[in-house]
């Protein structure tokens, strides 16, 4: 599982777009935290997630909107359940 936290819509959009263009990953959800902070959760095989998060991190750092980026290889199922239960909306609003 990969997490990228940004400040601002433009930064999160860039992070997601870059992740999708870099590797075969699935964007699970996004969490709006308030104050313009948004966290995106992605999943896929560990190498793909790492490549996607690293590429998104590099892109968003250039915009100045990166707060944090982390890859958690093979998280326990309870972590995934917690994350999904906290998500405000599914990522459907990014499908054009």
C-alpha positions as CSV (number, residue, x, y, z in Angstrom):
1,X,0.0,0.0,0.0
2,X,1.3,3.5,-0.8
3,X,0.2,6.7,0.7
4,X,0.9,10.2,-0.6
5,X,-0.3,13.2,1.4
6,X,-0.4,16.6,-0.3
7,X,-1.7,20.1,0.3
8,X,-4.0,21.2,-2.5
9,X,-6.0,19.7,-5.3
10,X,-3.5,20.3,-8.0
11,X,-0.8,18.5,-6.1
12,X,-3.0,15.4,-5.4
13,X,-4.1,15.4,-9.0
14,X,-0.5,15.4,-10.1
15,X,0.4,12.6,-7.7
16,X,-2.4,10.4,-8.9
17,X,-1.8,11.0,-12.6
18,X,1.9,10.3,-12.2
19,X,1.2,7.2,-10.2
20,X,-1.1,5.8,-12.9
21,X,1.3,6.7,-15.7
22,X,4.3,5.2,-13.9
23,X,3.1,1.7,-12.9
24,X,0.1,-0.7,-12.8
25,X,-1.4,0.5,-9.6
26,X,-5.0,1.0,-8.4
27,X,-6.0,4.1,-6.5
28,X,-8.1,2.9,-3.6
29,X,-9.3,6.1,-2.2
30,X,-8.6,9.6,-1.1
31,X,-9.1,11.2,2.3
32,X,-9.7,14.9,2.7
33,X,-8.2,15.8,6.0
34,X,-9.1,19.5,6.2
35,X,-7.0,22.6,5.7
36,X,-6.4,21.5,2.1
37,X,-4.6,18.3,3.1
38,X,-5.5,15.2,1.0
39,X,-4.1,11.7,1.4
40,X,-4.3,9.2,-1.5
41,X,-4.0,5.4,-1.0
42,X,-2.8,3.2,-3.8
43,X,-2.3,-0.5,-4.1
44,X,-0.5,-3.0,-6.3
45,X,2.5,-5.2,-6.1
46,X,5.3,-3.7,-3.9
47,X,7.6,-2.7,-6.8
48,X,4.8,-1.0,-8.7
49,X,3.6,0.9,-5.7
50,X,7.1,1.9,-4.8
51,X,7.7,3.2,-8.3
52,X,4.4,5.0,-8.4
53,X,4.8,6.7,-5.0
54,X,8.4,7.7,-5.8
55,X,7.4,9.2,-9.1
56,X,4.4,11.0,-7.6
57,X,6.6,12.3,-4.7
58,X,9.1,13.7,-7.1
59,X,6.4,15.4,-9.2
60,X,4.6,16.9,-6.2
61,X,7.8,18.1,-4.5
62,X,8.3,20.3,-7.6
63,X,4.9,21.9,-6.9
64,X,5.7,22.4,-3.3
65,X,2.6,20.5,-2.2
66,X,4.2,17.3,-0.7
67,X,3.5,16.6,2.9
68,X,4.5,12.9,3.1
69,X,4.9,9.8,1.0
70,X,5.2,6.3,2.3
71,X,5.1,2.7,1.0
72,X,4.0,0.0,3.4
73,X,4.9,-3.3,1.9
74,X,2.4,-6.1,2.5
75,X,0.4,-4.3,5.3
76,X,-1.7,-6.4,7.6
77,X,-5.3,-6.7,6.6
78,X,-6.4,-4.9,9.7
79,X,-4.5,-1.8,8.5
80,X,-6.3,-1.9,5.1
81,X,-9.7,-2.3,6.9
82,X,-8.9,0.8,9.1
83,X,-7.9,2.9,6.1
84,X,-11.0,2.0,4.1
85,X,-13.3,2.7,7.0
86,X,-11.7,6.2,7.3
87,X,-12.1,7.2,3.7
88,X,-14.6,9.9,3.0
89,X,-15.2,9.2,-0.7
90,X,-14.1,6.5,-3.2
91,X,-11.8,7.7,-5.9
92,X,-14.6,7.7,-8.5
93,X,-14.5,11.4,-9.0
94,X,-11.2,11.0,-10.8
95,X,-12.7,8.9,-13.6
96,X,-13.4,11.1,-16.6
